[in-house]
């Protein structure tokens, strides 16, 4: 097991701390993707459709991010953010807009705004527009999911997806904080009142 983690560490390693952080994000997403249909089955019970297995389609895309980043860190970061948007659209088509899967566009905005260096700001802003365009598309497009669910089930799906988004944003915050250099300034001495 230790060898597996060492190999994974080498796979996600990158000279650029920001790219290394996003590689780690990609691996966390890849690791969680196989569990998402299980969460859906837990929420939907006997109403779960085999179609929910289509949510697994993103797995190879998350897994290949570090390989792309090894050749070009910027390309890996753009790819990760773009796949996040496309996966959200895909899952919203599978489960329906009412399932709350569009909430995953929020971490996509975070990836697009914090996952790029200052010198890449124009590209970052262009990539950050994608989640907003995707949301507009999902909101106005008349796409019927393969299976409709009861209102109570949609409410449970929104809760599940909202909680997942909150966890993902928390993880992104930790990953980005670890990637950003911190200024080492000495603490000012404490003055004692006399």
Legacy VTK file of the C-alpha trace (Angstrom):
# vtk DataFile Version 3.0
C-alpha trace
ASCII
DATASET POLYDATA
POINTS 194 float
0.000 0.000 0.000
2.860 2.345 0.824
4.288 1.780 -2.666
0.932 2.678 -4.227
0.773 5.972 -2.333
4.404 6.715 -3.262
3.610 6.118 -6.947
0.536 8.327 -6.682
2.644 11.032 -5.027
5.121 10.896 -7.905
2.255 10.994 -10.424
0.723 14.186 -9.016
4.042 15.910 -8.226
4.859 19.053 -10.196
7.458 21.810 -9.920
4.716 24.434 -9.876
2.950 24.232 -6.483
-0.323 25.492 -7.983
-0.330 22.787 -10.662
0.620 20.183 -8.041
-2.346 21.334 -5.927
-4.736 20.988 -8.861
-3.295 17.565 -9.651
-4.196 16.591 -6.100
-7.702 17.981 -6.611
-8.035 15.908 -9.786
-7.038 12.742 -7.910
-9.520 13.454 -5.116
-12.250 13.880 -7.750
-11.164 10.654 -9.466
-11.191 8.839 -6.126
-14.677 10.083 -5.255
-16.283 9.540 -8.666
-16.915 5.774 -8.182
-18.763 6.513 -4.933
-21.184 9.072 -6.404
-23.573 6.455 -7.876
-23.583 4.728 -4.469
-24.598 8.008 -2.816
-27.330 8.381 -5.424
-28.601 4.855 -4.767
-28.608 5.574 -1.031
-30.715 8.699 -1.608
-33.018 7.393 -4.330
-33.440 3.817 -3.088
-35.507 1.607 -5.368
-36.199 4.589 -7.652
-32.544 4.758 -8.693
-32.101 4.114 -12.382
-29.121 2.273 -13.900
-28.642 5.487 -15.913
-26.957 7.023 -12.844
-23.925 4.865 -13.663
-23.280 7.326 -16.490
-22.006 9.717 -13.816
-18.867 7.547 -13.803
-17.863 8.793 -17.267
-15.704 11.570 -15.843
-13.350 9.195 -14.003
-10.731 8.784 -16.758
-10.713 12.530 -17.407
-9.922 13.350 -13.759
-7.278 10.604 -13.701
-5.428 11.931 -16.755
-5.055 15.525 -15.495
-1.585 14.999 -13.911
-0.342 13.349 -17.123
-1.440 16.388 -19.119
0.027 18.721 -16.490
3.362 16.923 -16.688
3.653 18.027 -20.320
2.167 21.484 -19.732
1.024 22.708 -16.308
-1.253 25.378 -17.729
-2.939 22.867 -20.050
-3.551 20.542 -17.105
-5.171 23.310 -15.077
-7.346 24.440 -18.003
-8.325 20.820 -18.673
-9.328 20.206 -15.043
-11.550 23.271 -14.893
-13.137 22.576 -18.285
-13.833 18.935 -17.403
-15.431 20.124 -14.170
-17.866 22.277 -16.142
-18.576 19.571 -18.738
-19.070 16.934 -16.037
-21.549 19.190 -14.258
-23.521 19.662 -17.464
-23.426 15.896 -18.078
-24.635 14.993 -14.568
-27.345 17.661 -14.787
-28.575 16.081 -18.014
-28.586 12.628 -16.380
-30.252 13.658 -13.105
-32.120 16.791 -14.191
-31.613 20.428 -13.285
-33.849 20.006 -10.217
-31.317 17.612 -8.671
-29.002 20.471 -7.724
-26.041 19.105 -9.685
-25.561 22.599 -11.152
-24.232 23.565 -7.710
-20.969 21.905 -8.794
-20.432 24.886 -11.077
-19.511 26.878 -7.947
-16.250 24.954 -7.339
-15.578 25.308 -11.076
-15.596 29.092 -10.607
-13.208 28.652 -7.670
-10.890 26.506 -9.805
-10.972 29.057 -12.612
-10.269 32.066 -10.406
-7.765 30.646 -7.923
-6.150 27.922 -10.027
-4.167 30.252 -12.253
-1.180 32.531 -11.758
-1.466 36.306 -11.977
0.238 36.300 -15.378
-2.555 33.973 -16.612
-5.351 36.279 -15.419
-6.950 36.874 -18.838
-7.185 33.165 -19.516
-8.451 32.620 -15.973
-11.287 35.085 -16.497
-12.211 33.468 -19.808
-12.290 30.023 -18.161
-14.285 31.488 -15.243
-16.997 32.498 -17.705
-17.623 28.849 -18.640
-19.529 27.909 -15.453
-21.812 30.927 -15.890
-22.484 30.049 -19.520
-23.113 26.436 -18.493
-25.560 27.524 -15.799
-27.457 29.684 -18.285
-27.593 26.785 -20.718
-28.857 24.353 -18.075
-31.396 26.866 -16.767
-33.022 27.674 -20.086
-32.492 24.424 -22.015
-35.484 22.126 -22.061
-33.622 18.907 -21.304
-35.632 16.072 -19.837
-33.560 13.637 -17.799
-33.970 9.921 -18.568
-35.846 9.496 -15.294
-37.991 11.923 -13.292
-38.103 11.708 -9.503
-40.504 12.784 -6.799
-40.135 16.204 -5.179
-38.893 14.647 -1.926
-36.196 12.781 -3.849
-35.096 15.955 -5.614
-34.901 17.646 -2.234
-32.642 14.834 -0.987
-30.487 15.111 -4.115
-30.094 18.858 -3.561
-28.999 18.172 0.019
-26.510 15.524 -1.134
-25.077 17.711 -3.886
-24.990 20.826 -1.698
-23.073 18.964 1.012
-20.679 17.530 -1.593
-20.059 20.997 -3.040
-19.367 22.415 0.425
-16.837 19.634 1.110
-15.187 20.184 -2.271
-14.897 23.943 -1.744
-13.384 23.326 1.692
-10.843 20.967 0.135
-10.063 23.501 -2.605
-9.408 26.123 0.058
-6.932 23.826 1.794
-5.263 22.844 -1.482
-4.870 26.442 -2.655
-3.667 27.620 0.757
-0.940 24.973 0.696
0.111 26.050 -2.821
0.381 29.782 -2.119
3.613 31.153 -0.680
3.244 32.891 2.639
5.266 35.889 3.729
7.343 35.175 6.785
6.996 38.315 8.812
8.089 38.456 12.405
5.345 38.908 14.949
5.226 42.307 16.577
6.154 42.208 20.257
3.236 42.295 22.656
3.029 45.587 24.519
2.032 45.373 28.111
-0.145 48.089 29.490
1.237 49.663 32.648
LINES 1 195
194 0 1 2 3 4 5 6 7 8 9 10 11 12 13 14 15 16 17 18 19 20 21 22 23 24 25 26 27 28 29 30 31 32 33 34 35 36 37 38 39 40 41 42 43 44 45 46 47 48 49 50 51 52 53 54 55 56 57 58 59 60 61 62 63 64 65 66 67 68 69 70 71 72 73 74 75 76 77 78 79 80 81 82 83 84 85 86 87 88 89 90 91 92 93 94 95 96 97 98 99 100 101 102 103 104 105 106 107 108 109 110 111 112 113 114 115 116 117 118 119 120 121 122 123 124 125 126 127 128 129 130 131 132 133 134 135 136 137 138 139 140 141 142 143 144 145 146 147 148 149 150 151 152 153 154 155 156 157 158 159 160 161 162 163 164 165 166 167 168 169 170 171 172 173 174 175 176 177 178 179 180 181 182 183 184 185 186 187 188 189 190 191 192 193
